[in-house]
């Protein structure tokens, strides 16, 4: 019985040791955009929680408004996408849930199971 108590901390630490640590071989794609067509920095993009009228007031009318998808139930709320020059704003109901810059995807944190990921 005592041996079980001694092994418990070791077993609990195993998942922490199994987490992949980044190495010098890991490469994260970086996109650098320069010139007049550069997308705005993420610090001046619409933020989560802003409503549609606040986005229009601050950033103007989008170049394209996509029709809402979903909305058939509370578990599937209507999702609307507005396209601006260089970025896209995604709304759930009337509020921003995400803003994505085109050509500047978020870095991939886990490559396991992805085709074309760095070799392990």
N, C-alpha and C positions, 0 to 999 in steps of 0.2 A: 504494500500500500504506500509506504514512504517513497519507494522508487518512482511511483506514478507522479507524486508531487514534485520530484526532482526533474522528471522528464517534461512536465507540463511547460515550464518556461522555455525550454529548448524547442519544443514543438511550436509554441506560439511565435517564436522568432524566425521560423523557417520561411513563412511568406515574405518577410522583409528581406531576407537574403536572396530570394528568388526574383526580386524586382530588377529589371534590366537597368543598368547604369549606362548613361551615355558615354561613348568613347570618341576618340579622335576620328574613327572611321565613319561615324554617323554624320550624314550630310543633310542639312535642312535647306530646301530651295529658298533663295532670296531673290526677290524681284525689286529692282531699283527703277523707278520711273522718274524721268527728268523732263524739263521743258514745260511749255504752257499746258500740255494735256495731262499733266500729273494730277492724280487723284488727291483730294484733300487728306491731310493726316487724320489718323483715327481720333485725335483729340477734338476735332471740330465736326465730327459726324454726328448724326442724330443718335441719342442715347436711349437705352431701354427705358420704357415707361412713358416717353413723350407721346402725346396724342397726335392724331393726324393734323388737326388745325395748327398746332404748335410747329409741326414739321413744315407745313406749307408757309406759315408766317416767317419762319427763320431761314428756310432753304429754297423757297419758291416752289412753283409747280414742277412736278417730275416730268421727264421727257416721255415716260410711258407709265400708265397705270394698268396693271394686270387684273383680270376679274378674280374675285375671291374663289378659293377652292375650299372644300369641306363645309362645315357649318351645319351638318345634318344633326348633330347632337352636341351636348356639353363636352363629351370626350373628344370630339372632332370640331373644334371651333373654326370659324372662317379665317383663313390666312390670305392676306392681300400683299401683293408685291408692287412697290413703286421703284421704277428705274430712274436714276439720276446719272449725270455724266461722271463716270468713274466709280460709282457705288450704287448699291441696291438697298432699300429699306424694306424690311419685312414686318408686317403688322399682324397681330392677333386681335380680332375685333377692331378696336379703335386705337390700340397702343402698340408702340414699337417693341418688338421682341428681339430683333437683331439688325445690324447694319453690316453689310459685307462689301469690301472694296474688291473690285474686279482686278484680277492679275496679282492679288496679294493674299493668297489663302493662308489660313492659320497653319502653323507648323503641325505636322502629324506627330502625336505623342507616342503612339504604339504602332509598330510596323508588323507585328506578328500576324501572319495570315494574309498580308497584302501582297499582291503580285507586283514585282518591280521594286520592293522595298530593299533596303541595304542588306547585304548578306550578314548572317549572324555567325 
